[in-house]
Amino acid sequence: MKIHVQIFCALFSLAIATKVDYSGHMVIRVVPQTEEQVKFLSALESSSSIDFWTRSVAANRFTDIHVSPESYNRVARALLEHGMNHKIHIANLGVLGKEEQQSIALRRALASNNKAIDVENYHTYEEIMAYLADLASTNPLVSTLVAGTSVEGRQIVQATISSDRSANKPIAWFDCIIHAREWITAATCVWIIDTITSGYAGTDAEITALVDQYDWKFVPVANPDGYANSWSNDRLWRKNRAINSGSACVGVDLNRNFPSGFGGEGSSNLPCSETHHGVSALSEPESQTLDALIAADLGRVKAAISMHSYSQLWLSSYSYSSALPVEYPEMMNAMKAGVDALVATYGTPYEYGSTGTVLYIASGTTTDHYYENEGVVHSYTIELRDKGRYGFQLPASQIVSTATETWNGIKAFMNAI
């Protein structure tokens, strides 16, 4: 126990050494009542450095905005000038962050199991990479590929789970943590990898059938620099770590850096914006790597899922428009199968539909690129828990339930397409 206490103290000291202090920062929630108010919020996001956590696509749907103590009055005044009141949804992000780090450190100190990684906790980039390397060396189902490197030189690794790599089976493909602060996405992907690899060949008939039918490919950390920065320096960092010429603001939003609708509504040309799209489509090594991976399996990718948080949504193309794809009825049937199974697990409410009609307009996204340019009809974004109580700082205690319900949805979805 003495050793556990020492480990806990050391990890806790590291946790509270985070350089960006969010004490006093809030998340405010506003519900626009008119189309004009919706358009104002969209314009405010793309023309400023204000950190929108989620945004309304239509009247009577909520928008969450992260505000600092210094920006609160300015943002509140701008909202009021356009006829919108707000409520304080999260009163102190600093307190929430400390609670999250304490729970992570405590579980690290007390957890004991025989697995290479504790799938009930959050893990650093290095820990996830070590887990994948260990899995590839010990489990014949698993192989890894260093598919590219990030701006700062970190490896972008794809893990493949296959019972017969020579069979050229159809592929279920996943990218995770493209937005650095969305930790639950990496945790969910790691949990699913662990569940598939431990459930194959006799212990779980459904998993065995799915692995025999499909190859499963995961990029558990698609934005390694941003993710590392969210651990070491800024818990709420979203973008990659690209240097923007002529600006002190760092980073490109990788999920605005793809060709479909590049530079359009829901993205920004301002380097300080959280939705900065970069100088050109696929300008970033991270987005180039994802593009190359999908292209390498052209014609084999049956489903491509981009994991995000939060809002509890299952979303199809289009993102850059409110128009609907030709195959939308087929997409809706597939999403319904997934969401029905997900919701049946614990009753967690989910909505589904096209991104541009259910969430918001967002240009240059992975989901549209995989669908439009790589021919993947079943290309989706899943926005995991929650509805904003914790936002991006979902407690580690919810990892297993989030991953379990998501996996149940994915299994049903894959069996339906």
C-alpha positions, -999 to +999 in steps of 0.1 A: +000+000+000+029+024+007+041+020-029+006+027-042+004+058-021+038+070-034+027+063-070-006+082-064+012+112-050+037+113-079+009+110-105-012+136-087+017+160-086+021+156-124-016+161-129-019+194-111+013+207-129-008+213-160+003+247-173-031+260-185-052+268-155-090+267-162-100+279-128-130+302-132-136+292-168-172+284-176-193+267-202-224+287-210-254+273-228-276+293-252-307+281-271-313+302-302-349+308-311-347+321-346-328+313-378-311+347-376-297+338-342-285+304-355-266+322-383-251+347-358-237+319-337-222+302-368-206+335-379-193+342-344-176+308-343-159+312-377-149+348-373-134+347-337-113+327-313-142+320-291-142+283-282-176+267-292-179+233-277-210+225-298-233+246-319-270+247-330-279+237-365-314+250-360-335+270-336-344+254-302-312+233-301-285+242-276-251+257-282-223+254-256-196+280-254-164+279-233-157+313-218-128+326-197-134+350-168-120+378-191-143+370-221-175+361-202-190+396-202-181+403-238-196+371-250-227+375-228-232+410-241-229+399-277-255+372-272-279+396-255-275+421-283-289+394-306-317+386-282-302+355-266-300+348-229-278+321-215-273+299-185-241+288-169-239+251-177-205+242-162-195+267-134-158+260-131-138+240-156-108+241-133-126+222-106-138+196-132-103+192-145-088+186-111-115+160-103-107+142-136-070+141-129-075+129-093-097+100-105-072+090-132-043+091-107-062+072-080-072+044-105-036+041-116-025+037-081-051+012-070-060-008-101-046-042-104-052-066-134-032-088-157-039-068-188-013-048-207-034-017-203-062-007-179-091-002-203-112+015-176-088+045-174-075+072-197-040+068-210-012+089-226-001+086-262+030+067-251+009+042-231-014+036-260+014+030-284+031+006-260-002-013-256-005-016-294+031-028-297+026-054-270-007-066-285+010-070-320+038-090-304+016-113-284-017-118-304-015-133-339-047-115-349-030-081-345-006-062-367+005-026-366+016-002-392+034+031-387+014+050-413+029+084-410+043+110-386+028+141-370+040+177-372+062+171-342+074+137-354+052+113-334+042+081-351+006+077-364-001+040-359-028+018-375-037-014-358-053-042-378-073-071-364-076-099-389-081-136-388-067-140-424-048-110-438-045-127-472-083-129-477-087-092-486-119-091-466-141-059-464-129-035-437-144-018-407-122+013-402-120+038-373-102+070-366-101+082-330-089+114-311-087+136-342-097+163-318-072+161-290-094+170-260-120+142-268-103+116-246-132+093-245-128+085-282-093+070-277-104+052-246-134+037-264-113+026-293-088+010-270-116-008-251-131-021-284-097-033-296-092-051-263-127-066-264-124-079-300-090-094-294-099-111-262-133-123-275-122-139-307-121-177-313-146-193-292-151-170-262-176-148-280-194-162-310-206-128-323-171-112-322-156-143-339-182-141-367-175-104-372-137-109-373-141-137-397-163-115-419-143-082-417-108-069-411-109-043-383-086-013-386-081+014-360-061+046-358-065+050-320-046+084-319-050+103-352-038+135-337-008+125-315+007+159-310-025+175-299-033+146-277+001+147-260-003+184-255-037+179-239-020+157-213+012+178-207+000+214-212-036+221-221-063+197-213-088+214-236-065+216-267-084+206-299-062+211-330-029+197-341+004+215-334+012+231-367+029+264-368+008+290-386+029+314-407+025+349-395+005+340-364+013+333-328-016+309-327-008+272-332-027+244-348-051+234-375-084+217-369-078+184-387-115+177-391-117+208-412-087+200-434-101+175-458-112+183-494-150+179-493-163+215-489-129+227-478-129+263-465-167+265-464-192+272-436-183+258-402-146+263-407-124+294-404-093+309-421-083+325-388-053+307-372-066+315-337-100+299-344-106+264-330-120+255-365-090+268-385-090+248-417-053+253-426-038+268-458-052+241-481-070+208-480-048+180-467-020+204-457-013+186-425+007+153-422-020+139-399-048+143-424-025+132-452-019+100-433-056+092-428-063+100-464-035+076-475-047+048-452-083+050-466-070+052-502-047+022-497-078+001-491-099+016-518-129-006-526-126-027-494-137-002-467-173-012-460-176+012-431-155+042-419-163+056-385-148+088-370-151+088-332-159+122-316-174+136-285-197+150-272-235+151-279-247+115-283-253+115-320-247+091-349-242+112-381-238+107-418-229+129-447-233+156-456-215+178-431-207+208-453-243+211-465-279+204-453-284+184-486-288+147-482-268+120-500-285+098-527-280+068-504-295+085-473-324+060-469-298+032-467-277+052-443-307+059-421-315+022-419-280+014-409-278+042-383-311+032-369-299-004-363-268+009-346-286+035-324-314+011-314-288-014-301-268+013-284-298+029-267-311-006-256-279-012-236-283+015-209-310+038-222-286+065-232-305+088-256-290+092-291-302+110-322-291+101-357-292+117-392-270+138-414-245+161-398-257+191-415-293+187-404-288+172-369-256+188-355-243+217-376-226+226-409-189+217-408-168+218-440-137+197-447-146+167-425-134+131-426-169+117-429-176+137-461-142+129-475-145+092-469-179+092-485-174+116-514-138+109-524-131+074-512-165+058-521-174+047-486-212+048-484-213+039-448-191+068-435-202+082-402-193+103-372-203+090-338-205+117-311-201+098-278-212+108-243-224+131-228-249+158-234-227+184-218-227+177-180-190+170-183-184+178-220-149+168-230-139+159-194-161+128-191-151+109-159-131+078-163-158+060-144-180+063-176-154+047-200-167+012-198-204+020-201-197+044-230-175+019-248-199-010-241-230+008-255-210+021-285-197-014-293-231-029-291-243-002-316-214-009-339-220-047-339-256-042-348-247-016-374-221-039-390-246-068-391-271-045-408-251-032-437 
